[in-house]
Amino acid sequence: MDWPPIATVPRTWTPRPEGLAATSRRARRSVPASFLTAVAPPIAATAVHLPGDLAADLDEATRLLTAFDAGGAGEVAPFAAILLRSESAASSHIENLTSSARALAEAAIGAGDRSDALSILANVRTMQAAMDLAGDLDEDSILAMHRALLTGQSQLRPGRWREEQVWIGGSGLHPGDADFVPPVAGDVPALMADLSSFLARDDVPPLALAALGHAQFETIHPFTDGNGRTGRALLHASLVNTGVIHRVTVPISAGLLVEKGRYFSALTSYRDGDAAPILRCVAQAARTGVAVGERLVARLRQVRAEWDDRVSARADSAVWRIADLVLRQPVVTAKLVTAEHDVSAPTAQAALARLVEAEVLVESTGWRRNRVYRSPEVLEALDGYAESLGRRSR
């Protein structure tokens, strides 16, 4: 499918003093005097002509996304939080950020400080911001997504367009041998305004709109860091904006992770003037995401049903509400339980003890106070989900 290709223009490279200071004289002599940077064409008014088979492929994937969001054979809304976190983890995995389910769940309640887990947790905030802001999808919304991702990292300019040249691959010193050099920083504001106009179109099938918008975002690369994760959040925001999904974050990044090489190659094809590969890649990722999401939800439903058989409590007991909480937040404390369900500390402690007795929870610390409880079964299901994606992506 024909698409406006990028052009390239030569630019003079001025080495960064901080980079040169840490290199040898020989390395400094090898720094090129110039490099080629991309010139991205505007796409807001570009005609989108989908071949019949590609249109059918996208329609089928869209139908599956909508059916999964609606719940299919059963409700998925109770699993929205865990699906959001799973999508964020898969998107982060594409950037080589990984974490165990336990470390991520502990970080979510302030009980852990592993750096990758905290980075993935930041991506959860980005995905949530994308879902919340999708109704008014413009430059401010995109800046807010990026701000949610990199809050507290002022050196990376969270929520602000970049003001320097960035590049992908090659040397960290210069862009001369990079795999791709995005447009110069001065072009970013106008290109992002154009992208926002494109995403507002109503004459392009929704999944095609989301995929093309994502590919254009990654081509512009508007931020100093966090472009991949923000761009995949934008893909979801577009699907919410067009009404394909309403309630849950389908783990599309899980599908992209499974075929990471194909995904990166499709982005290159997009820049070369062929948009079909990225459209097919996202359609396949959507199908894969629905399939893995269905398996994860089915396993979590099974775990919850087994708890019903093991736990003995009145129908109105706080135990059941805490069990539902554990399903979406598999590491908890009494303090979290009291805040989430407005119960007294003694009631929370008694309910947690009941769940430990039923082998739903395990106490992690061995302390008498400030205890942390985890659900091995939920964590095992989440780690199994992540491991299956990692195996398939290799």
N, C-alpha and C positions, 0 to 999 in steps of 0.2 A: 504494500500500500504506500503510494508516494506521499512524502511529507517534506516540508521545507528543510533542507539540510543546513547544518551550521557552515559558516565560512571560517577561515582563519586569517589572522593578520600578524605580521611580525611586531614584536615589542622589544624595547631595550630593557635588559634586566639589570637592576641595581641591587647588588648583594646586600643582605641584611647584616648589619654590623655584629649583632649578637650571634648569628650563625657562623660568620667568618672567624670570630674570636676562638671558637672551639675546634677549628680545623687546622690541618697542616698547610704549609706553603704549597706543597704539591697539589693538594685538593683545591686550594684557592685558585691556583693557576688554571685548573680545569673547568672553572665556572664559566659558562658561556656568556657572551655579551648580549645575546638576544634569544627570544623564544617565540613560539607561535601560540596565540591565545584565540579562543573561540569567539565568534560573533554569532550570537543566537538570534534567529529571525523571530519576529513577533508572530503569534499564532491566534490571536483573539478572533480574527475574521477568516482563518484558514478553513476551506471547505473540507469536510470529513466524508470521504466516500469509502464505505466498507464493502469489500467483496462479499458475495452472498454467504460463502462458507464461514468467513470470519464473523459476519454479523450473527449467524446462527450459533457459532461457538460462544460469543459474548452473551447472547440471549439466554442460552442454557445455563451458563455460569451465574447470570443475574438471577434467574429463577431459583437456583439452588440457594443463593445468598438470602433471598427474600423468604424462602420457606424455612431456612434455618433460623432466621431472626424471628419469624412468627412462632417458632416452637416445634414445628414438625409434628411428630407423634406425641410430644409432651412438652411441658413448659421448659424454656431455657432461661427465662428471666432470673430465677434464683441463682443462676450460675454466671450472671453478667460480670460480676467482679472478678471471678477466677478466669473467665475468658479474656477480659481486658488485660489482666496481668500476664496471661499466657501469650497473647499477641505481642505485648510489650517485650516479653522475654525473647520471643522469636525474632522480633525486629532488632533487638540488641545483639542477638547471636550472629546476625548477618554482619555486624560490626566487630565480631570476635569478643563480645562481652557476654560472659556466661556466669551462671550462679546456680547453686542447688536450690531446690524449692524451699528447703528449710532456711537457708541463709536469707533468701528473699523475703520469706514470711516474717522472719525475725527482724529484718531491717524495717519492715512495714510498721512494726509496733515499737521501734526504737530499742530493740533487744539485741541488735547486731550492728557491726560497722564495717563489714567487708566492702571494699571499694566497688567491685563489680556489681554487687547486690544493690548498693546505693545508686549506682549509675542506672541500673535497670529500673529501680523504683522511680527515678526521675523520668524515665521514659513512660512509666505508668501515668505519671502526671500529665505528660505530653499527650498521650492517647486520650485521657479523660478530658483534657482541654479541647482536643479536636472534636470529640463528641459533643461537648457542651457548646462550642462556638460555631458548630456547623451551620446553624440557621442563618448566619450572616457571614458568609465565607469571603473575606477580603484580606487586604494586606495586614490590617491590624490583627485579624484573627490568626494569621500565620505567625506574626511576630509574637503573639501571646503564647502560641504553642511552643515556640523556640524558647521563650522566657521560662516556661514551665519546665522545660528540659534542663536548662543550664542555670537555674537560679542559684546564686551563691558563687558562681564562677565568673567573676567580673572580667577576668582577662580574656574570656571568650565572647564578650559582648552579647550577653543573653538578650534576646528581643530587639536586636538592632542589626540592620544590614551590614555586611562586611565593608570595610574600607581599605582592604588590602587584597593582593592577588593570592589566590589559593590554587592548588593543583592536586591531582589524584595520581598516586604512584610515582615511581622514579626516586630521585634524590630528595632528601629533606632540605638540601641547601638551595636548590634552584629548580625551576620548572622545565629546564632544557630537555630532559629525557622523560618527562612525565607521560603517563598514559592518556591523560586528558587535562587540558588547562581551560577552566571555565572563563566566561567573559570577564572583562575588567570590572572592578568595583563600581566605577562610575556609571556603568550600564545597568546595574542591578535594580535600582528603584523603578525605572521605566519598564524593564522586563517583568518585574513582579506585578506592576499595575496591569500590564497586558495579560499576564497569566490569570489574575483575578477576573478580568473580563471574560477570558476563555471559560473559566470554571462556572461563570454565571449563565452560560448558554443553555438553551433548552431544546436545541435541534440536534444534539449528539446523544446517542444511547448512553445511559448513565455509567456503565462500567468502562466504556471507551473513553468517556469524558474524564473519569477518575484516573485511568491508566495514562492517558496522554498528558494530563495535567501533572501527574507524578513525574513522568519522564522529562517534561519541560522544567519542572522545579529542580530535578537533579542535574540538568544541563546548566541551568543558571547558577546553581550552588550558591545561594544568596548569603550564607552565613560562614563565619570563620570555622565553626565546628558544629557537629550535630545535624548536618544536612540529610543524611540517610534516614535517621530516625524521625526527624521532622517531616521529611517527604513522604514516608510511609504513613505517618499520622494524617497528613493531608489527604492521602488516598482514601482513608476511612472517612474523613470529614466530608469529602465530596460525595461518598456513597450515602451518608446521612442526609446531606443537603438535598440530594435528588430523590430521597425517599426509598432507596433500595433497602436500607436497614434503618431500624428505629430504636431497638432496645439493647442489642448486644454487639460486641466487637468480634466479628468473625476473624479467626486467626489466619488472615491472608498471608501475613509474613511467614507463617509456618510453611506455606506452600512455596513462597519465594526462597526460603532457606533450603528447602529440599533440592531446589534446582538453582543454587546460587550462581553457578557459572553461566547458566543459560540467562538468568536475570541480568547479570552485568553485561553479557554479550548483547542482549536485547536493547539495553540502554545505548550501547555503542551504535547499533544499527539505527536506532531512532535519530541519533545525531548525524548519521550518514545519509538520512533521507528515506528510511524505510521504517514505518511505524508498525507494520504487521507483527514483527517478533515481540515487541513489548505488549501489544494487545493480546496476543496468544498466551504469552507468559503470565500475564495477570489473570486471564480467564482460567488457565490451568491452576494457578495459585489459589484462586477463589474456590475451585472445585476441591482441591486438596485441603484447603483450610476448612471447608465445610465437613469433609470426611473426618479429619483429625479432631475437629471440634465435637462432632457427634460421638466419636469414640470416647473422648474425654468426659463429656457430659454423661454418657451411658455408664461409664465406670464410676463416676461420682454418685450417680443415682443408686447404683448397686451398693456402694459403700454406705450410703444413707439408709437404705432399706435394711442392711445387716445390722446397723445400730438399733433400728426399731426392734429387732428381735432380741438384742442383747441388753438393752436398757429397760429397767423397770421403774416407771414413774407415772404419776397421774397425767392425764391429758393436758391439764393446764399448768403443769410444772415448768419452771424456768429451764429445766434441763433440756427440753426440746428446742427452745429458742437458742440456747447456747450451742446445741448440736448443729443447728442451721448456720450459726455464726462460724463455727469451726469449719464447715464445708467451704466457705469462701475465704476464711482467714485461719489457716490450719495451725498457727501458733498464736496462743492467747495468754492473757494474764487476767487475774481477778479484776484489776483496775479497768482493763478494756471491757470486760463483761459488764461491769456496773455502769460504765459510760454508754455502752451500746444498748443496753436493755433496761436501764433505769431500775436496777434492783440493788438491794443493800449488799454491803461487802460480805456479811455472813451467808446470805442467800447465794451469792456468786460462789463463795468457797465451797458451800455444801453441794451445789450443782456440779462444780468441777470435780469434787471428790467422787461423786456418783459416776461421772463419766470415766474417771480413772479406774474405778472399781469394775466398770463394764468393759474396760480395755479399749475404750474409744480414744482416750487421751493418755499420754505418758508425761510425767513431770520431768523436766529437763535439768533442773539446777541442783536438786538435793538440798536446797536452802529451806529454812523455816519461814522466811518472809520473801516477798518479791518473787514468788515462784512463776515459772514459765512452763506452759503446757503445750504439747504438740500432738498432732494426729498423725501417727506413722502411716496409716492407710491413705489419707489424702495426699500426704507428701510423697508417698511412693507412687501414687497415680500421676502426680504432676512431674516427678522425675522420670517416670517411664515415658510420658508424653514427650518430654524434652529429649530424652535419649534416643527415642525412635526418630525424631527429626534429625538429630546429629548423625545417626547412622546413615540415613537416607541421603544426607547432603554430601557424604564423603564419596 
